[in-house]
Amino acid sequence: MKKTLFFSAICIWALAACNNEPKTKEITDTTPLSTPATDTAVAAPVTEKPAEKVDSATAMKRWQAYMTPGDAQKQLAAATGKWKVETTSWMEQDKTPMTSTGTAEYKMIMGGRYQQAFFKSNMMGMPFEGQSTMAYDNDKKMFISTWIDNMGTGLTTFTGTWDDAAKSYNMKGKMYDPTTQKDFDCREVIKMADDKNMTMEMYSTMPGGKEFKNMEIKYTKM
């Protein structure tokens, strides 16, 4: 199941966090970080493990298994349809949140192998559009998602697993903050309450700071 990453809100709270970030002390020590090595010993060459040799029948069987949709893809397909979304985002922890509403539409593509979603809403008085793709890699045994939107020019990638007991996807990745021109860690928890209700919670950790919940999105199937 794909998360909704409304990046425009993130840029705002990232800027606020940047303004509150403690200043670093100027470095005046001119001592070189390292000195030339005097040891003339030559390291032993690293040998790579030779690639496994497989016969054509085994190779074909593996490709067939890798390309065939299974239970994980069927699980992603359960979100197919149109959803109403309500977003709450925080620029800083314990501060008054911003809210917005919009819509999301999910569908399966490539013969049921991937989930694609389109999002539309208004953020800070501006139209917002985003697109996600969610996959389950049959060999790596993990979910992989990508995100793009009209509030940037980059692409964000998350990877994670499904927690069957909690009925949630747990995804981790990095996002880019153009105000600081640095990446920061973030994670998402996508909870599937039932076929018509789900939520996405995003937690972010700015450089030098602590993790805090900066976004929550509630989905209701239309």
C-alpha positions in Angstrom: 0.0 0.0 0.0 1.4 3.3 -0.9 1.9 6.2 1.4 1.0 9.8 0.5 4.0 12.1 0.9 2.8 15.7 0.7 6.2 17.2 0.4 5.2 20.8 0.3 4.2 20.7 3.9 7.5 19.0 4.8 9.5 21.8 3.2 7.7 24.3 5.4 8.5 22.6 8.7 12.0 21.7 7.5 12.6 25.4 7.0 11.3 26.1 10.5 13.5 23.4 11.9 16.5 24.8 10.1 16.0 28.3 11.6 16.0 26.7 15.1 19.0 24.5 14.5 22.0 25.4 16.7 24.9 27.1 14.9 28.1 25.2 14.6 31.4 26.6 15.9 33.8 27.8 13.2 36.8 25.5 12.9 40.1 27.4 13.2 42.5 24.5 13.6 44.5 24.1 10.4 46.0 20.7 11.4 45.6 18.4 8.4 42.9 15.8 8.8 45.4 13.1 7.8 49.1 12.7 7.0 50.5 10.8 4.1 50.9 7.1 4.8 54.5 5.8 5.1 53.6 2.1 5.1 54.6 0.7 1.8 52.9 -2.7 2.3 50.6 -3.7 -0.5 47.1 -4.9 0.4 46.1 -8.3 -0.9 43.8 -8.1 -3.9 40.1 -8.7 -3.2 38.7 -11.6 -5.1 35.0 -11.7 -5.9 32.9 -14.8 -5.6 32.3 -16.2 -9.1 28.7 -15.9 -10.3 26.5 -18.9 -9.9 26.2 -20.9 -13.1 22.7 -22.1 -13.8 21.3 -24.1 -16.7 18.6 -22.6 -19.0 15.8 -24.6 -17.3 16.7 -23.2 -13.9 17.1 -19.7 -15.2 13.7 -19.8 -16.9 12.0 -21.2 -13.7 13.5 -18.4 -11.6 12.5 -15.7 -14.0 9.0 -17.1 -14.1 8.8 -17.0 -10.3 10.2 -13.5 -10.2 7.7 -12.1 -12.7 4.5 -13.8 -11.4 2.2 -11.8 -9.2 1.4 -13.5 -5.9 -0.3 -12.8 -2.6 1.6 -9.6 -1.9 0.5 -8.1 -5.2 -3.1 -9.2 -4.5 -2.8 -7.4 -1.2 -1.7 -4.2 -3.0 -4.7 -4.5 -5.3 -7.1 -4.3 -2.4 -6.6 -0.5 -2.4 -7.9 -0.2 -6.0 -10.4 2.6 -6.3 -11.0 6.3 -5.3 -10.3 7.6 -1.8 -11.0 10.8 0.1 -7.9 11.9 2.1 -7.6 14.2 5.1 -4.1 15.4 5.9 -2.8 16.8 9.1 0.9 18.0 9.2 3.1 19.5 11.8 6.0 21.9 11.1 7.4 21.3 14.6 6.5 18.9 17.4 3.6 20.0 19.6 2.8 23.0 17.3 -0.6 23.8 15.8 -1.0 21.5 12.7 -2.0 22.4 9.2 -4.9 20.5 7.6 -6.0 19.9 4.0 -8.3 17.6 2.0 -8.0 15.9 -1.3 -8.5 12.7 -3.3 -6.4 9.6 -4.2 -7.0 7.0 -6.9 -5.2 3.6 -6.8 -4.9 1.1 -9.6 -2.8 -1.9 -10.6 -0.6 -1.8 -13.7 1.6 -4.1 -15.7 -0.7 -7.1 -15.4 -1.3 -6.6 -11.7 2.4 -6.4 -10.8 2.6 -2.8 -9.5 0.3 -0.4 -7.7 0.1 3.1 -9.0 -1.6 6.0 -7.2 -2.4 9.6 -8.1 -3.1 12.3 -5.5 -4.7 15.7 -5.8 -5.3 18.4 -3.2 -4.6 22.0 -2.3 -1.6 22.9 -0.2 -1.2 26.4 1.2 -3.6 27.7 -1.5 -1.7 26.0 -4.3 -2.8 22.9 -6.3 -0.9 19.8 -5.4 -0.3 16.7 -7.5 1.6 13.5 -6.6 2.2 10.1 -8.0 3.4 6.9 -6.4 4.4 3.4 -7.5 4.4 0.5 -5.1 6.0 -2.9 -5.8 6.7 -6.1 -4.0 10.0 -7.7 -5.1 9.4 -11.4 -5.1 13.1 -12.3 -4.7 14.1 -9.6 -2.2 11.0 -10.1 -0.1 10.4 -6.5 0.4 8.0 -3.7 -0.6 9.5 -0.8 -2.6 7.8 2.5 -3.3 8.7 5.7 -5.2 7.2 9.1 -5.1 7.2 12.2 -7.3 5.1 15.5 -7.1 4.8 18.9 -8.5 6.5 20.5 -5.5 10.0 19.3 -6.4 12.1 17.7 -9.2 13.5 14.7 -7.3 12.4 11.1 -6.7 12.0 9.5 -3.3 12.4 5.8 -2.6 11.2 3.8 0.4 11.6 0.1 1.3 9.9 -1.9 3.9 7.9 -5.0 5.0 4.4 -6.0 6.0 3.5 -6.6 9.6 0.7 -9.1 9.5 -0.1 -8.9 13.2 -0.4 -5.1 13.1 -1.9 -5.0 9.6 0.6 -2.3 8.6 3.4 -1.6 6.1 6.6 -0.3 7.8 8.6 1.7 5.3 11.9 3.6 5.7 13.8 6.0 3.4 15.4 9.4 3.0 13.8 12.6 1.8 15.5 15.7 0.5 15.1 19.1 2.1 15.8 21.9 -0.4 16.0 24.5 2.4 19.1 22.8 3.9 20.1 20.9 0.7 20.5 17.7 2.7 18.7 14.4 3.0 17.0 13.4 6.2 15.7 10.1 7.6 12.0 9.3 7.6 9.7 6.4 8.0 6.1 5.6 7.4 3.6 3.3 9.0 0.6 2.6 6.8 -2.2 0.9 8.8 -5.0 -1.0 7.0 -8.0 -0.8 9.3 -10.3 -2.5 6.8 -11.2 -2.4 3.1 -12.6 1.2 3.4 -10.3 2.8 5.9 -6.5 3.3 6.3 -4.1 5.7 7.7 -0.5 6.8 7.0 1.7 8.2 9.7 5.0 9.8 8.8 7.9 10.3 11.2 10.9 12.4 10.3 14.3 13.0 11.8 16.0 16.3 10.8 19.9 16.4 11.0 20.8 16.9 14.7 17.3 16.5 15.9 15.0 13.8 17.3 12.3 11.9 15.4 8.8 13.3 15.5 5.5 12.7 13.9 5.1 15.3 11.2 2.2 14.0 9.2 -0.9 11.8 9.4 -3.3 11.0 6.5 -6.7 9.4 6.9 -8.1 7.6 3.9 -11.8 6.8 3.4 -12.9 4.9 0.3 -15.4 6.7 -1.8 
